[in-house]
Amino acid sequence: MYFYPRNFTPGCTREACGFRDQFAEFRGLDIDVTGISRDSVATHLKFKETHRLPFELLADEQGEVASLYKAAILCAAAAHPAGYLPA
């Protein structure tokens, strides 16, 4: 699971595409990849389709899930997203 600020920003796009490019390796280790941001479901669908993402994107529009994981989803202008894969 990784948290990121916003779909279609340069850094978040690179991050998502990196997970896409390594997806087979994650699956080979029985690791699911899921991205979470405050974007809407509609925006997630477009982002997923545009970049051929083989994993799920979840809409956390109110930031409730991020709060449960104590993950700060930074503003889109932030240099580094709050992405991580918990053990």
C-alpha positions in Angstrom: 0.0 0.0 0.0 1.3 3.4 -0.8 -0.1 6.9 -0.2 0.4 9.7 -2.7 -0.8 13.3 -3.0 -2.4 13.5 -6.4 -3.0 11.8 -9.7 -1.3 13.2 -12.8 1.4 15.2 -11.0 5.0 14.4 -12.3 6.3 12.8 -9.1 3.2 10.8 -8.4 3.0 9.6 -12.0 6.7 8.5 -11.8 6.0 6.7 -8.6 2.9 4.9 -9.9 4.6 3.9 -13.1 7.5 2.6 -11.1 5.2 0.3 -9.2 3.6 -0.7 -12.6 7.0 -1.5 -14.0 7.9 -3.7 -11.0 4.4 -5.2 -10.6 5.4 -8.7 -11.7 8.2 -8.8 -9.1 5.8 -7.7 -6.4 3.2 -10.3 -7.5 6.0 -13.0 -7.6 6.6 -12.3 -3.9 2.8 -12.4 -3.2 2.7 -8.6 -2.5 -0.4 -6.7 -3.5 0.1 -3.1 -4.6 -2.6 -0.5 -3.8 -2.3 3.3 -4.2 -4.3 5.7 -2.1 -4.9 9.4 -2.6 -7.5 12.0 -1.9 -8.5 12.0 -5.6 -12.0 11.0 -6.7 -12.9 7.5 -8.1 -13.4 9.1 -11.5 -9.9 10.6 -11.5 -8.4 7.4 -10.3 -10.0 5.5 -13.2 -8.6 7.9 -15.7 -5.1 7.8 -14.2 -5.2 4.0 -14.1 -6.3 3.8 -17.7 -3.9 6.5 -19.0 -0.8 4.8 -17.4 -2.0 1.2 -17.7 -1.7 0.6 -13.9 -2.4 -3.1 -13.1 -3.2 -2.4 -9.4 -6.1 -0.8 -7.6 -6.3 2.9 -6.6 -8.4 3.8 -3.7 -10.1 7.2 -3.2 -9.6 8.5 0.3 -11.3 11.9 -0.3 -11.6 12.8 3.3 -8.2 11.4 4.4 -9.7 8.9 6.8 -7.6 5.9 5.7 -4.4 8.0 5.7 -5.2 9.1 9.2 -5.6 5.5 10.3 -2.1 4.7 9.0 -0.7 8.0 10.3 0.3 8.8 6.7 0.3 12.5 5.8 -0.8 12.9 2.2 1.1 16.0 1.3 -0.1 18.7 -1.0 0.6 18.3 -4.7 3.5 20.8 -4.6 5.4 18.7 -2.1 8.7 17.3 -3.4 8.3 13.8 -2.0 5.0 11.9 -1.5 4.2 10.0 1.6 4.4 6.7 -0.2 5.4 3.5 1.5 4.8 -0.2 1.6 4.2 -1.4 5.2 5.7 -4.7 6.2 
